[in-house]
């Protein structure tokens, strides 16, 4: 849908269009979706096309005034967006444009996100993102964060009856009359002041 925005929003200098295929009509009516498409009643298909074709992003991705810079990113292993649809969308984009294909699926990979940040840095002057940790460290930190957050949520958000009648207040946002009364729990968890 970013291509639609690129054609009508004239204040932005550039757009990163990731794993695009031209829009919902392109996506839902391709050869890989023909069984699904033909299973719909003909009158429904005709009406849907009448509504969606005029706002298909492939029509707008080249229409900005002045033409926006576009950065197209897609994965070679993408099962959701066939290469032919991605190429058609990329060719429709206005110049100047950058096109890059990655050895990745629909979700792309770290390389694509680093390239995106560098492109945005060059285009609009933001500071480029550089991965601070190797993937193994990021995985360990993510697991630690999820376990910590889950533990804190489990320890601190048991069903608590509030004076206001609400049940299950979040401790970080709870009023004083909504705090659990486990001795020392608030102080140990550190995200709400102990009221006892």
Backbone bond lengths (Angstrom), bond angles and torsions (degrees), N, CA, C in turn:
res aa  C-N    CA-C-N  psi(-1)  N-CA   C-N-CA  omega(-1)  CA-C   N-CA-C  phi
1 X - - - 1.447 - - 1.532 111.67 -
2 X 1.332 116.65 -10.84 1.459 120.27 179.58 1.511 112.87 -63.33
3 X 1.326 117.42 -30.93 1.460 120.47 178.46 1.513 112.08 -64.61
4 X 1.318 117.15 -34.04 1.462 121.25 175.99 1.520 109.85 -64.47
5 X 1.320 116.31 -45.49 1.464 120.57 177.96 1.528 110.66 -62.22
6 X 1.322 117.74 -40.80 1.467 121.34 -179.41 1.525 111.71 -59.46
7 X 1.306 117.22 -29.61 1.457 120.60 -178.81 1.511 114.84 -83.78
8 X 1.321 117.51 -19.63 1.466 118.98 -175.43 1.532 114.10 -117.21
9 X 1.324 118.11 -18.28 1.468 121.43 -179.47 1.519 108.47 -99.99
10 X 1.326 116.77 110.26 1.455 121.30 -172.25 1.524 114.20 -95.67
11 X 1.321 117.70 -1.73 1.462 119.83 -177.61 1.518 113.55 -86.07
12 X 1.317 118.72 -20.19 1.459 121.51 -176.72 1.527 110.62 -88.56
13 X 1.329 116.21 145.30 1.465 121.46 -176.21 1.517 113.05 -86.53
14 X 1.320 117.87 -22.68 1.450 119.28 -177.02 1.515 112.06 -163.97
15 X 1.313 115.12 162.06 1.458 122.62 -177.34 1.517 110.16 -135.79
16 X 1.323 115.80 134.55 1.457 121.16 170.55 1.523 105.63 -99.16
17 X 1.315 116.84 115.87 1.463 122.82 -177.18 1.521 107.60 -110.09
18 X 1.321 114.75 105.94 1.462 120.39 -173.01 1.518 111.28 -101.12
19 X 1.308 115.97 132.05 1.461 126.79 176.99 1.526 112.93 46.29
20 X 1.318 115.72 44.26 1.457 121.12 -178.71 1.512 112.69 -84.65
21 X 1.334 115.14 155.31 1.461 120.80 -179.84 1.513 113.01 -136.37
22 X 1.285 118.62 15.83 1.450 120.45 176.91 1.509 114.58 98.90
23 X 1.321 119.28 -17.43 1.448 121.72 178.32 1.521 112.80 130.70
24 X 1.303 115.36 -178.59 1.455 120.89 -175.31 1.522 113.39 -67.61
25 X 1.329 117.49 -34.17 1.467 118.85 178.16 1.525 109.47 -65.20
26 X 1.329 116.18 -47.24 1.469 119.71 177.18 1.521 110.71 -58.98
27 X 1.317 115.31 -42.00 1.461 120.55 -176.13 1.539 112.55 -68.60
28 X 1.318 116.55 -41.45 1.472 120.06 -172.02 1.523 115.04 -91.87
29 X 1.323 117.69 -9.78 1.464 118.64 -175.67 1.523 113.11 -116.82
30 X 1.315 117.50 9.79 1.464 120.90 178.68 1.507 111.48 -72.00
31 X 1.327 116.83 168.08 1.472 121.01 -177.95 1.529 113.10 -57.67
32 X 1.344 116.71 -32.93 1.468 119.91 -179.23 1.531 112.34 -71.61
33 X 1.331 117.95 -15.13 1.463 122.11 -179.47 1.526 112.95 -112.73
34 X 1.316 117.78 10.70 1.462 120.72 -172.93 1.523 113.23 -61.28
35 X 1.327 119.21 -37.84 1.466 120.44 178.95 1.523 110.73 -61.62
36 X 1.321 115.76 -45.24 1.467 120.44 179.19 1.525 110.23 -63.79
37 X 1.339 115.87 -45.07 1.460 121.13 -176.47 1.534 111.05 -64.65
38 X 1.322 116.83 -45.46 1.461 119.76 -177.48 1.529 112.58 -72.69
39 X 1.318 117.94 -16.07 1.463 120.86 176.80 1.525 112.08 -72.71
40 X 1.318 117.03 -16.78 1.470 121.36 178.17 1.526 109.35 -80.69
41 X 1.325 117.75 145.70 1.474 119.70 176.84 1.534 110.88 -59.72
42 X 1.320 116.22 145.86 1.465 121.25 -176.02 1.523 112.48 -57.88
43 X 1.335 117.86 -41.79 1.465 119.51 -179.16 1.534 111.37 -65.68
44 X 1.328 118.08 -33.85 1.462 122.09 176.76 1.526 109.60 -67.65
45 X 1.327 116.83 -43.85 1.467 120.75 179.12 1.527 110.59 -61.91
46 X 1.312 116.65 -45.53 1.463 121.20 -178.36 1.533 110.72 -62.96
47 X 1.321 117.31 -44.66 1.464 120.47 -179.81 1.530 110.99 -66.09
48 X 1.323 116.38 -42.49 1.466 120.28 -180.00 1.527 110.39 -61.44
49 X 1.337 117.35 -44.48 1.468 120.74 177.39 1.527 111.55 -61.62
50 X 1.323 116.83 -40.55 1.471 120.12 178.84 1.529 111.35 -61.77
51 X 1.320 116.83 -35.33 1.471 120.67 178.65 1.524 112.11 -77.42
52 X 1.327 117.24 -42.30 1.464 121.20 -169.09 1.528 115.00 -89.97
53 X 1.323 118.51 -33.47 1.462 120.05 -175.73 1.533 112.57 -58.15
54 X 1.319 120.00 -42.41 1.470 119.14 -179.38 1.534 114.08 -63.77
55 X 1.318 118.16 -23.16 1.464 119.74 -179.01 1.530 111.88 -108.54
56 X 1.304 117.42 18.17 1.460 122.51 178.48 1.540 108.75 -64.67
57 X 1.334 118.40 124.04 1.466 121.16 -176.72 1.525 114.97 -55.04
58 X 1.325 118.78 -28.26 1.457 120.36 -179.88 1.531 111.73 -60.18
59 X 1.334 117.63 -24.78 1.466 121.56 178.22 1.523 111.85 -77.85
60 X 1.320 117.80 -22.82 1.457 122.17 -171.66 1.523 114.14 -105.66
61 X 1.308 118.64 -19.58 1.452 121.89 -171.26 1.534 112.28 -61.29
62 X 1.300 118.12 -15.62 1.469 121.57 178.89 1.528 113.07 -111.18
63 X 1.320 118.44 5.77 1.455 120.89 -168.21 1.523 116.31 -96.38
64 X 1.313 119.04 -5.57 1.465 119.41 -176.82 1.518 112.20 -60.77
65 X 1.323 116.86 149.85 1.461 123.08 177.53 1.506 108.99 -127.11
66 X 1.325 119.80 111.14 1.446 126.21 -6.26 1.522 110.06 -67.76
67 X 1.335 117.44 160.87 1.467 118.40 -179.26 1.529 110.77 -58.16
68 X 1.322 117.01 129.49 1.468 118.76 179.90 1.522 110.76 -75.32
69 X 1.315 115.27 154.97 1.456 119.41 171.38 1.526 107.07 -74.92
70 X 1.305 116.72 134.47 1.464 120.98 179.89 1.519 110.07 -120.93
71 X 1.306 114.92 139.89 1.452 122.69 177.55 1.524 107.08 -121.29
72 X 1.325 116.59 105.56 1.459 121.98 -178.49 1.524 109.49 -93.27
73 X 1.335 116.35 131.44 1.463 122.90 178.82 1.523 108.06 -130.33
74 X 1.333 116.40 133.67 1.458 119.34 175.52 1.528 109.90 -152.85
75 X 1.325 115.07 161.68 1.460 120.67 -178.68 1.521 112.02 -103.45
76 X 1.307 115.77 140.19 1.468 120.45 178.74 1.523 112.04 -68.74
77 X 1.320 117.92 -25.95 1.471 122.29 -178.98 1.529 111.84 -97.91
78 X 1.304 116.75 17.46 1.458 121.96 -176.44 1.528 110.38 -70.31
79 X 1.323 117.00 117.99 1.461 121.66 179.34 1.532 112.32 -86.06
80 X 1.349 117.42 -21.53 1.469 120.79 -176.89 1.523 113.07 -85.39
81 X 1.323 117.47 -29.98 1.464 121.14 -178.53 1.531 108.37 -120.53
82 X 1.327 117.78 105.12 1.470 120.39 179.50 1.533 110.90 -62.00
83 X 1.330 117.24 145.74 1.464 120.67 -178.98 1.531 113.76 -53.31
84 X 1.325 118.24 -38.71 1.473 120.31 -179.22 1.530 110.77 -62.04
85 X 1.340 118.06 -40.02 1.471 121.38 178.38 1.525 110.78 -67.36
86 X 1.342 116.45 -42.08 1.464 120.26 179.33 1.526 110.68 -63.38
87 X 1.345 117.67 -43.33 1.472 121.38 179.54 1.522 111.66 -63.06
88 X 1.318 116.91 -43.06 1.462 120.97 179.60 1.529 110.22 -60.71
89 X 1.317 116.81 -42.39 1.471 122.24 179.12 1.527 110.61 -66.03
90 X 1.320 116.68 -43.89 1.464 120.25 -179.68 1.527 111.20 -64.51
91 X 1.308 117.19 -41.00 1.474 120.63 178.72 1.523 111.79 -64.83
92 X 1.321 117.22 -30.76 1.462 120.83 -179.79 1.529 112.25 -72.98
93 X 1.317 117.06 -20.39 1.463 120.71 -177.01 1.514 113.12 -64.54
94 X 1.326 114.57 150.96 1.458 120.65 -179.29 1.529 110.52 -73.30
95 X 1.314 115.69 159.27 1.464 122.18 171.88 1.523 106.79 -93.74
96 X 1.309 118.71 145.31 1.458 127.54 1.98 1.524 111.24 -78.86
97 X 1.316 115.97 146.26 1.456 120.30 178.44 1.515 109.82 -143.74
98 X 1.313 114.17 156.34 1.450 122.53 176.20 1.515 106.72 -123.41
99 X 1.321 117.66 132.26 1.461 122.07 179.72 1.519 107.62 -123.33
100 X 1.308 116.13 131.12 1.473 120.07 179.27 1.521 109.39 -142.01
101 X 1.324 115.72 132.21 1.460 122.78 176.58 1.524 107.65 -108.57
102 X 1.330 116.78 142.05 1.462 122.06 -177.13 1.524 110.79 -121.70
103 X 1.314 115.71 155.89 1.468 121.49 172.85 1.516 106.70 -79.95
104 X 1.310 116.14 73.07 1.463 121.46 -174.60 1.525 109.31 -152.72
105 X 1.324 114.78 170.57 1.471 121.00 178.00 1.529 109.20 -94.88
106 X 1.314 116.30 -158.27 1.460 122.16 -177.04 1.532 112.54 -61.15
107 X 1.330 116.91 -32.44 1.462 120.59 -179.14 1.515 114.44 -80.21
108 X 1.323 118.01 -2.81 1.454 124.70 -176.72 1.521 111.02 57.27
109 X 1.313 117.77 -164.10 1.460 120.89 -174.59 1.523 109.92 -143.06
110 X 1.335 116.28 -178.53 1.468 120.73 -178.37 1.519 111.87 -60.89
111 X 1.319 117.19 -38.29 1.466 120.31 179.97 1.528 110.70 -58.64
112 X 1.323 116.74 -42.80 1.462 120.50 179.75 1.523 111.17 -62.51
113 X 1.319 117.09 -40.47 1.464 119.89 -179.10 1.523 111.45 -71.13
114 X 1.327 117.40 -35.85 1.479 119.71 175.41 1.524 109.72 -65.71
115 X 1.337 116.99 -44.77 1.464 120.09 178.01 1.525 111.40 -60.68
116 X 1.320 115.68 -40.02 1.464 120.54 178.63 1.524 110.29 -60.70
117 X 1.319 116.85 -46.08 1.464 120.43 -179.55 1.522 111.37 -64.01
118 X 1.321 117.22 -39.87 1.463 119.99 177.84 1.522 111.12 -66.34
119 X 1.332 116.66 -39.96 1.464 120.02 177.81 1.522 110.26 -63.06
120 X 1.338 116.58 -44.19 1.461 119.56 177.81 1.522 111.17 -63.89
121 X 1.319 117.25 -36.09 1.459 121.10 177.13 1.522 110.54 -60.04
122 X 1.318 116.37 -46.67 1.468 120.79 179.27 1.524 111.65 -67.63
123 X 1.329 116.93 -35.98 1.459 121.35 -173.33 1.521 112.86 -80.25
124 X 1.328 117.04 -46.68 1.470 119.43 -174.92 1.523 113.65 -119.50
125 X 1.329 116.68 1.84 1.451 119.68 173.01 1.509 116.95 82.81
126 X 1.334 118.38 19.73 1.457 118.68 176.18 1.520 109.05 -82.61
127 X 1.319 116.30 160.47 1.452 120.65 177.24 1.516 108.71 -73.39
128 X 1.311 116.06 132.32 1.455 121.21 -177.78 1.517 111.35 -70.19
129 X 1.319 116.17 142.20 1.461 122.98 175.85 1.512 108.82 -79.43
130 X 1.284 116.25 134.89 1.464 121.73 172.54 1.517 106.74 -125.11
131 X 1.311 117.28 130.19 1.464 120.30 179.54 1.523 108.81 -62.15
132 X 1.334 116.72 122.87 1.456 121.54 -176.74 1.524 111.67 -82.22
133 X 1.318 117.97 -23.66 1.450 121.24 -175.34 1.526 109.70 -129.24
134 X 1.339 116.57 146.78 1.468 118.76 173.32 1.528 110.05 -66.86
135 X 1.334 118.22 160.86 1.471 121.36 -176.47 1.525 114.26 -53.32
136 X 1.323 118.92 -39.61 1.472 120.17 -178.36 1.529 111.18 -63.22
137 X 1.324 117.40 -38.32 1.467 121.10 178.59 1.530 109.62 -70.87
138 X 1.340 117.64 -40.18 1.475 120.23 178.92 1.523 110.51 -61.60
139 X 1.343 117.12 -39.59 1.460 120.62 178.85 1.528 109.95 -64.35
140 X 1.327 116.63 -45.30 1.472 120.05 179.39 1.527 110.99 -63.06
141 X 1.321 117.79 -42.16 1.468 120.50 179.30 1.528 111.57 -66.49
142 X 1.319 116.44 -38.60 1.464 120.03 177.99 1.528 110.34 -64.27
143 X 1.332 117.11 -44.96 1.468 120.69 177.93 1.522 110.70 -61.58
144 X 1.334 117.17 -43.70 1.466 120.92 178.41 1.527 110.36 -60.25
145 X 1.330 116.69 -45.86 1.461 120.20 -179.50 1.525 111.26 -60.83
146 X 1.333 116.92 -46.44 1.467 120.05 -178.86 1.526 111.72 -63.50
147 X 1.324 116.89 -41.61 1.465 119.97 178.36 1.525 110.95 -66.03
148 X 1.326 117.39 -42.15 1.463 121.18 179.20 1.523 110.61 -64.92
149 X 1.317 116.72 -48.33 1.470 120.02 -179.53 1.523 110.68 -62.15
150 X 1.330 116.70 -42.30 1.462 119.67 178.44 1.516 111.62 -64.04
151 X 1.333 117.32 -40.69 1.469 120.51 178.34 1.518 111.31 -64.07
152 X 1.329 116.65 -44.99 1.461 120.13 179.26 1.522 111.30 -62.86
153 X 1.338 115.71 -41.06 1.463 118.94 178.73 1.524 110.18 -64.49
154 X 1.331 116.88 -41.15 1.457 120.94 179.82 1.527 111.17 -66.03
155 X 1.322 117.22 -44.86 1.463 121.32 -177.96 1.522 112.48 -71.73
156 X 1.323 116.48 -34.94 1.452 118.39 -170.59 1.501 117.18 -104.81
157 X 1.311 119.54 -4.24 1.458 117.65 -175.00 1.512 113.10 -127.22
158 X 1.307 117.25 34.60 1.454 119.08 173.79 1.510 109.32 -61.76
159 X 1.314 118.58 160.79 1.456 119.10 -178.48 1.516 110.50 -60.07
160 X 1.311 114.51 120.54 1.457 122.03 -177.61 1.518 106.98 -123.01
161 X 1.306 116.97 126.74 1.458 119.77 177.21 1.521 108.01 -84.42
162 X 1.313 116.35 125.18 1.457 121.80 -178.87 1.517 109.31 -95.49
163 X 1.327 114.41 158.07 1.459 119.61 175.78 1.523 110.14 -62.44
164 X 1.351 116.40 -25.22 1.463 120.27 -179.92 1.524 112.01 -78.65
165 X 1.340 116.58 -8.51 1.454 120.20 179.31 1.508 113.14 98.99
166 X 1.327 118.42 -10.22 1.460 121.16 179.49 1.520 109.27 -75.09
167 X 1.318 116.46 153.33 1.455 121.22 177.53 1.514 107.96 -121.47
168 X 1.340 116.58 139.52 1.446 120.80 174.80 1.513 114.58 81.31
169 X 1.320 119.16 38.25 1.463 121.49 178.16 1.515 110.81 -62.65
170 X 1.307 116.48 145.82 1.451 120.61 173.29 1.524 107.90 -78.78
171 X 1.315 119.50 126.14 1.451 121.44 -175.71 1.518 114.04 -56.32
172 X 1.321 118.15 -36.89 1.456 119.94 -177.44 1.524 111.80 -66.74
173 X 1.320 117.84 -24.86 1.455 121.70 -177.24 1.523 112.75 -111.97
174 X 1.310 116.61 0.46 1.458 120.61 -171.63 1.524 111.83 -78.08
175 X 1.321 117.23 144.03 1.452 119.88 171.39 1.525 109.32 -71.15
176 X 1.333 116.84 165.91 1.465 121.28 -176.81 1.521 112.93 -54.83
177 X 1.327 117.79 -34.61 1.454 119.68 -178.06 1.526 112.58 -79.99
178 X 1.336 117.80 9.62 1.458 122.08 -175.80 1.523 111.55 -120.42
179 X 1.332 117.49 8.19 1.455 120.54 -176.22 1.515 111.45 -85.32
180 X 1.337 117.37 143.67 1.455 119.24 173.74 1.523 108.72 -66.45
181 X 1.297 117.01 153.39 1.456 120.44 -174.72 1.517 113.00 -108.64
182 X 1.325 117.47 31.06 1.460 119.86 175.39 1.514 107.95 -73.92
183 X 1.305 116.73 128.88 1.462 121.07 -173.89 1.524 110.80 -59.14
184 X 1.312 115.64 122.43 1.455 122.25 175.09 1.515 115.86 76.26
185 X 1.299 119.45 -4.55 1.470 120.40 -174.53 1.517 111.62 -61.47
186 X 1.329 117.08 -43.79 1.460 119.92 -178.27 1.500 112.07 -62.44
187 X 1.329 116.44 -40.88 1.456 119.86 -178.93 1.534 110.87 -67.53
188 X 1.317 118.13 -40.80 1.452 121.03 -178.15 1.528 111.84 -68.82
189 X 1.329 116.83 -38.97 1.460 119.29 -178.81 1.513 111.10 -74.85
190 X 1.331 117.34 -29.57 1.439 121.11 172.09 1.513 116.61 75.90
191 X 1.335 120.59 9.33 1.446 117.73 179.15 1.532 113.78 -115.82
192 X 1.296 117.78 11.26 1.449 120.55 163.08 1.517 106.74 -154.41
193 X 1.305 119.00 145.72 1.473 119.91 -175.59 1.536 110.86 -70.91
194 X 1.298 116.43 139.43 1.472 118.13 177.73 1.519 109.56 -65.03
195 X 1.319 115.18 136.37 1.465 120.34 -178.88 1.511 110.81 -103.73
196 X 1.316 119.46 13.56 1.458 121.24 -176.12 1.502 111.72 -122.53
